[in-house]
Amino acid sequence: MIIKTLNDVPIEKVDGIGILGVTKQVLLSQADGTLNFAMRRFEIEPGGFSFYHTHDFEHEIYILSGNGVMRGEGSETPIHQDMAVLVKPNEIHQVINRGQTKLIFICVIPNT
């Protein structure tokens, strides 16, 4: 069994074109011995956003705090604390923080 606290995990700034104000912590991954999934914690600053992108695997998001929108193809859906989101394979998506505080969420993806 592996148990960690947030203080055990380095914070990484997520950089790139189309990304603003995003950090992540890889809480559990193959490096820890996970067989199937990686668990990551993201923070998006007010006014920040993730890359508008797609990939061939599903992933799950759980909103810990804050609020914003999930942008999809031609739509935006409000998200807030205690909501769960399923992003299906090949579904274009982006997380945008339109709130006044950090948007913090857990994202689970398959090990690749």
N, C-alpha and C positions, 0 to 999 in steps of 0.2 A: 504494500500500500504506500502511496506517496501522498503527502499532505503538505500544502504550501500556503503561505500568506502572501498578500499582494507585495509586501516588503521584500519577499524572497525573489521576486520576478522583475527583471529590468524593464524600464519603460523605453520603448522605441518610438521615435518620431517617424510617421509615415509620410514620405515625400513623393512627389511626382506631379506630372501635369494633370490638372483636374482634381487635385486633392488640396484641402486647406484645413489646418487646425486639427489634425488627427494624430493621436498616439495610440499605441497598442502594447499589450503585455501578453505574451504567449504563456498561458497558465499551465497547460499540459500539452505535450506533443510526443512524437516518436522518440525524441531525445529523453523523455521520461519513461518510455516503455509503453506508450499507448499503442494499441494494435490497430484501431480503426479511425479514431477521431482526434482532432486537435481542438482545444478550448482556448479562446482568446478573449481578452477584455479590451474594449475600445473606449476612448474618450474623444468626443468631438466638441471643440470650443463653439460658443455661440457664433453663428454666421458661417461655421465651417461645414465641410462636406467630404464624403468619400468619393472615389472615382466612379463615374457612370460606366458600368461594365457588365459583362456576362461571363459565365464559365460553364463547363459541362457537368458540374456537380451541384447538388442541392446544398443549402446550408440553413441553419436555424439561428435566429437572433432572439435574445430575451432582453428587454429594456429594463435596466436597473434604476435609472433616474433620468430626469429631464424629459424633453419632448421635441419633436421635429416631424419630419415626413419621410416616408419611403417613396422615392420616385421610381416609377416603372415606365413602361412604354405608353406614353400619352396620358399618364395619370400620376397623381400624388395622393398618398393616403396618410393622414395624421397618425403619429405614434407617440406613446407616452409610457411612463412607468408601469410595470407589470403587464405589458403586452408581449406576446410572442409572435414572431414572424417566420414564415416558411418561404424561402426563396427557392423556387424550383430550378432544375437544371436548364441552362440556356435562357433564363429569364433576365432581361436587362434590369439593372437596379442601381440605386444610389441612396445613401443615407444622408439627410440634410438636417442640420440643427438650426431650427428657426426660433428656438427658445432663448431665454435670457441667462440660462445656466448651462453647464456642461451636459451633453447627452452621453450617457454611459450605458454600455450594453455588452452582453456576452454573445459571442459568435462561435458556433460549433461547425467545423468543416471536416470532411474526410481527410485522412492522411493522404498525401500525394507523393 
